[in-house]
Amino acid sequence: SDNFIRCNGKSLPLNPDLSDGKHHTIRVRYQDKKLRVFVDDSAKQKFMVDLDLANTVKIKDDKLYFGLCASTHGDLGAQQHHFHNFSYRPLD
């Protein structure tokens, strides 16, 4: 697959094909120093990496800023990446 996710030096293929022109739901969950990625409301994680955010990022004044990005590569030409919705909620 030409679709992959990369985090903390780890890169894994990501299925389904996100360049198929359909809307996809991506859910990211961080708990117990593990970052997990789920695609299209699947209960099965597509990607997991150990990540200790407290020792990886600098937090100033109890604030953390983060961003989302998407890119293309190879001979695919230009693609559009739209974030239609974003939400955050702390885990209990």
BADRENMAR-231141 format. One record per atom (N, C-alpha, C): x, y, z; residue number from 1; residue in one letter; atom name. Coordinates in steps of 0.05 Angstrom, whole numbers, plus 5000, padded with zeros to 4 digits. Each point is the difference from the previous one (the first is absolute). Layout:
REM residues N
c1, c2, c3, num, residuo, atomo
X, Y, Z, NUM, A, CA
...
//
This chain:
REM residues 92
c1, c2, c3, num, residuo, atomo
5017, 4976, 5000, 1, S, N
4983, 5024, 5000, 1, S, CA
5018, 5025, 5000, 1, S, C
4991, 5021, 4986, 2, D, N
5014, 5025, 5000, 2, D, CA
4992, 5017, 5024, 2, D, C
4981, 4991, 5015, 3, N, N
4991, 5015, 5024, 3, N, CA
5014, 4988, 5024, 3, N, C
5012, 5018, 5016, 4, F, N
5013, 4991, 5024, 4, F, CA
4998, 5022, 5021, 4, F, C
5005, 4992, 5024, 5, I, N
5001, 5018, 5023, 5, I, CA
5028, 4998, 5012, 5, I, C
5011, 5023, 5008, 6, R, N
5027, 5000, 5011, 6, R, CA
4998, 5015, 5027, 6, R, C
5012, 4989, 5020, 7, C, N
5001, 5013, 5026, 7, C, CA
5023, 4989, 5016, 7, C, C
5015, 5019, 5012, 8, N, N
5022, 4992, 5017, 8, N, CA
5020, 4981, 4988, 8, N, C
5005, 5004, 4974, 9, G, N
5019, 4983, 4986, 9, G, CA
4989, 4973, 4990, 9, G, C
4974, 4995, 5004, 10, K, N
4988, 4975, 4992, 10, K, CA
4981, 5006, 4977, 10, K, C
5001, 4984, 4979, 11, S, N
4983, 5005, 4976, 11, S, CA
4987, 4973, 4993, 11, S, C
4974, 5001, 4996, 12, L, N
4984, 4976, 4993, 12, L, CA
4980, 5007, 4979, 12, L, C
4994, 4980, 4982, 13, P, N
4979, 5004, 4980, 13, P, CA
4973, 5005, 5014, 13, P, C
4984, 5016, 4987, 14, L, N
4974, 5007, 5011, 14, L, CA
4979, 4993, 4980, 14, L, C
4982, 4981, 5007, 15, N, N
4978, 4992, 4982, 15, N, CA
4974, 5008, 5013, 15, N, C
4980, 5008, 4986, 16, P, N
4996, 4998, 4971, 16, P, CA
5015, 5022, 4986, 16, P, C
4998, 4999, 4973, 17, D, N
5012, 5020, 4983, 17, D, CA
4987, 5027, 5005, 17, D, C
5014, 5018, 5012, 18, L, N
4988, 5026, 5006, 18, L, CA
4999, 5019, 4976, 18, L, C
5011, 4991, 4977, 19, S, N
4999, 5017, 4976, 19, S, CA
4977, 4992, 4982, 19, S, C
4980, 4986, 5010, 20, D, N
4978, 4989, 4984, 20, D, CA
4978, 5021, 4995, 20, D, C
5003, 5024, 5010, 21, G, N
4980, 5021, 4996, 21, G, CA
4977, 5000, 5019, 21, G, C
4999, 4981, 5018, 22, K, N
4978, 4997, 5020, 22, K, CA
5008, 5015, 5025, 22, K, C
4979, 5007, 5016, 23, H, N
5006, 5011, 5027, 23, H, CA
5008, 4977, 5018, 23, H, C
5020, 5005, 5017, 24, H, N
5009, 4980, 5019, 24, H, CA
5000, 5013, 5028, 24, H, C
4995, 4984, 5020, 25, T, N
5001, 5008, 5027, 25, T, CA
5025, 4989, 5013, 25, T, C
5016, 5018, 5011, 26, I, N
5025, 4992, 5014, 26, I, CA
4997, 5007, 5029, 26, I, C
5003, 4981, 5017, 27, R, N
4999, 5004, 5029, 27, R, CA
5027, 4995, 5012, 27, R, C
5011, 5019, 5015, 28, V, N
5026, 4997, 5013, 28, V, CA
4995, 4999, 5030, 28, V, C
5011, 4980, 5013, 29, R, N
4997, 4997, 5029, 29, R, CA
5027, 4998, 5013, 29, R, C
5004, 5016, 5021, 30, Y, N
5025, 4999, 5015, 30, Y, CA
4993, 4993, 5029, 30, Y, C
5011, 4978, 5009, 31, Q, N
4994, 4990, 5027, 31, Q, CA
5022, 4981, 5008, 31, Q, C
5009, 5003, 5025, 32, D, N
5020, 4982, 5011, 32, D, CA
5026, 5000, 4983, 32, D, C
5008, 5025, 4991, 33, K, N
5024, 5003, 4985, 33, K, CA
5000, 4985, 4973, 33, K, C
4976, 4996, 4989, 34, K, N
4998, 4987, 4974, 34, K, CA
4982, 5017, 4982, 34, K, C
5009, 5004, 4976, 35, L, N
4984, 5015, 4980, 35, L, CA
4988, 4979, 4981, 35, L, C
4974, 5000, 4998, 36, R, N
4986, 4981, 4982, 36, R, CA
4984, 5015, 4979, 36, R, C
4999, 4989, 4976, 37, V, N
4985, 5012, 4978, 37, V, CA
4980, 4979, 4990, 37, V, C
4975, 5010, 4997, 38, F, N
4978, 4983, 4990, 38, F, CA
4989, 5014, 4975, 38, F, C
4991, 4984, 4980, 39, V, N
4991, 5011, 4975, 39, V, CA
4971, 4990, 4995, 39, V, C
4983, 5019, 4991, 40, D, N
4973, 4994, 4992, 40, D, CA
4984, 4985, 5022, 40, D, C
5001, 5011, 5024, 41, D, N
4984, 4989, 5023, 41, D, CA
5006, 4971, 5006, 41, D, C
5022, 4991, 4992, 42, S, N
5008, 4972, 5006, 42, S, CA
5007, 4998, 5030, 42, S, C
4993, 4978, 5012, 43, A, N
5007, 4995, 5028, 43, A, CA
5029, 4989, 5001, 43, A, C
5011, 4992, 4978, 44, K, N
5027, 4989, 4999, 44, K, CA
5020, 5022, 4992, 44, K, C
5020, 5004, 5017, 45, Q, N
5020, 5021, 4994, 45, Q, CA
5015, 4993, 4975, 45, Q, C
5007, 5021, 4984, 46, K, N
5016, 4996, 4976, 46, K, CA
5029, 5006, 5005, 46, K, C
5006, 5014, 5022, 47, F, N
5027, 5008, 5006, 47, F, CA
5003, 5005, 5029, 47, F, C
5022, 4992, 5012, 48, M, N
5005, 5005, 5028, 48, M, CA
5030, 5004, 5004, 48, M, C
5007, 5021, 5015, 49, V, N
5028, 5005, 5006, 49, V, CA
5003, 5009, 5029, 49, V, C
5021, 4991, 5013, 50, D, N
5005, 5009, 5027, 50, D, CA
5010, 5029, 4998, 50, D, C
4988, 5018, 5016, 51, L, N
5007, 5028, 4999, 51, L, CA
4995, 5013, 5027, 51, L, C
5021, 5009, 5013, 52, D, N
4997, 5014, 5025, 52, D, CA
5000, 5030, 4995, 52, D, C
4976, 5011, 4997, 53, L, N
4997, 5028, 4993, 53, L, CA
5013, 5019, 5021, 53, L, C
4998, 4992, 5025, 54, A, N
5011, 5017, 5021, 54, A, CA
5030, 5004, 4997, 54, A, C
5014, 4980, 4989, 55, N, N
5029, 5003, 4996, 55, N, CA
5008, 5006, 4971, 55, N, C
4980, 5002, 4982, 56, T, N
5005, 5005, 4972, 56, T, CA
4995, 5029, 4992, 56, T, C
4980, 5012, 5011, 57, V, N
4993, 5028, 4993, 57, V, CA
5004, 5018, 5024, 57, V, C
5005, 5025, 4994, 58, K, N
5003, 5020, 5021, 58, K, CA
4973, 5013, 5005, 58, K, C
4991, 4999, 5025, 59, I, N
4974, 5012, 5008, 59, I, CA
5007, 5024, 5016, 59, I, C
4989, 5023, 4992, 60, K, N
5005, 5025, 5013, 60, K, CA
4974, 5011, 5011, 60, K, C
5000, 5007, 5025, 61, D, N
4976, 5011, 5013, 61, D, CA
4976, 4982, 4997, 61, D, C
5004, 4974, 5002, 62, D, N
4979, 4980, 4998, 62, D, CA
4985, 5001, 4974, 62, D, C
5013, 5009, 4978, 63, K, N
4988, 5002, 4974, 63, K, CA
5015, 4983, 4980, 63, K, C
4986, 4986, 4983, 64, L, N
5012, 4984, 4979, 64, L, CA
4986, 5007, 4974, 64, L, C
5016, 5007, 4980, 65, Y, N
4989, 5005, 4973, 65, Y, CA
5008, 4977, 4982, 65, Y, C
4981, 4992, 4983, 66, F, N
5007, 4979, 4981, 66, F, CA
4986, 5006, 4974, 66, F, C
5009, 4985, 4979, 67, G, N
4989, 5005, 4974, 67, G, CA
4996, 4974, 4985, 67, G, C
4984, 5002, 4979, 68, L, N
4995, 4978, 4982, 68, L, CA
5010, 5007, 4973, 68, L, C
5010, 4980, 4985, 69, C, N
5010, 5006, 4973, 69, C, CA
4995, 4975, 4982, 69, C, C
5000, 5006, 4975, 70, A, N
4998, 4978, 4980, 70, A, CA
5017, 5009, 4976, 70, A, C
5010, 4981, 4985, 71, S, N
5017, 5007, 4977, 71, S, CA
4998, 4979, 4979, 71, S, C
5010, 5007, 4976, 72, T, N
5001, 4981, 4978, 72, T, CA
5029, 4994, 4993, 72, T, C
5004, 4979, 4985, 73, H, N
5027, 4994, 4991, 73, H, CA
4999, 4984, 4974, 73, H, C
5022, 4996, 4988, 74, G, N
5002, 4984, 4976, 74, G, CA
4985, 5013, 4976, 74, G, C
4990, 4983, 4983, 75, D, N
4987, 5009, 4975, 75, D, CA
4970, 5004, 5003, 75, D, C
4990, 5003, 5025, 76, L, N
4971, 5002, 5004, 76, L, CA
4990, 5027, 4991, 76, L, C
5017, 5020, 4997, 77, G, N
4990, 5026, 4993, 77, G, CA
4988, 5014, 5025, 77, G, C
4987, 5021, 4995, 78, A, N
4988, 5015, 5023, 78, A, CA
4976, 4986, 5011, 78, A, C
4997, 5000, 5026, 79, Q, N
4977, 4989, 5013, 79, Q, CA
4990, 5021, 5020, 79, Q, C
4975, 4998, 5007, 80, Q, N
4989, 5018, 5020, 80, Q, CA
4995, 4985, 5025, 80, Q, C
5006, 5012, 5023, 81, H, N
4996, 4988, 5026, 81, H, CA
4983, 5019, 5016, 81, H, C
4976, 4991, 5008, 82, H, N
4982, 5017, 5015, 82, H, CA
4994, 4988, 5027, 82, H, C
5001, 5016, 5021, 83, F, N
4992, 4992, 5026, 83, F, CA
4972, 5011, 5004, 83, F, C
4980, 4983, 4999, 84, H, N
4972, 5009, 5002, 84, H, CA
4991, 5004, 5028, 84, H, C
5013, 4986, 5019, 85, N, N
4991, 5002, 5028, 85, N, CA
5024, 4993, 5017, 85, N, C
5002, 5012, 5023, 86, F, N
5021, 4994, 5019, 86, F, CA
4988, 5003, 5028, 86, F, C
5006, 4982, 5017, 87, S, N
4991, 5003, 5028, 87, S, CA
5021, 4988, 5018, 87, S, C
4999, 5009, 5025, 88, Y, N
5019, 4991, 5020, 88, Y, CA
4984, 4996, 5026, 88, Y, C
5006, 4979, 5013, 89, R, N
4989, 4996, 5027, 89, R, CA
5020, 4984, 5017, 89, R, C
5004, 5009, 5024, 90, P, N
5018, 4985, 5018, 90, P, CA
4987, 4973, 5008, 90, P, C
5017, 4980, 5003, 91, L, N
4991, 4974, 5010, 91, L, CA
4995, 5002, 5029, 91, L, C
4980, 4986, 5009, 92, D, N
4994, 4999, 5029, 92, D, CA
5018, 4981, 5014, 92, D, C
//
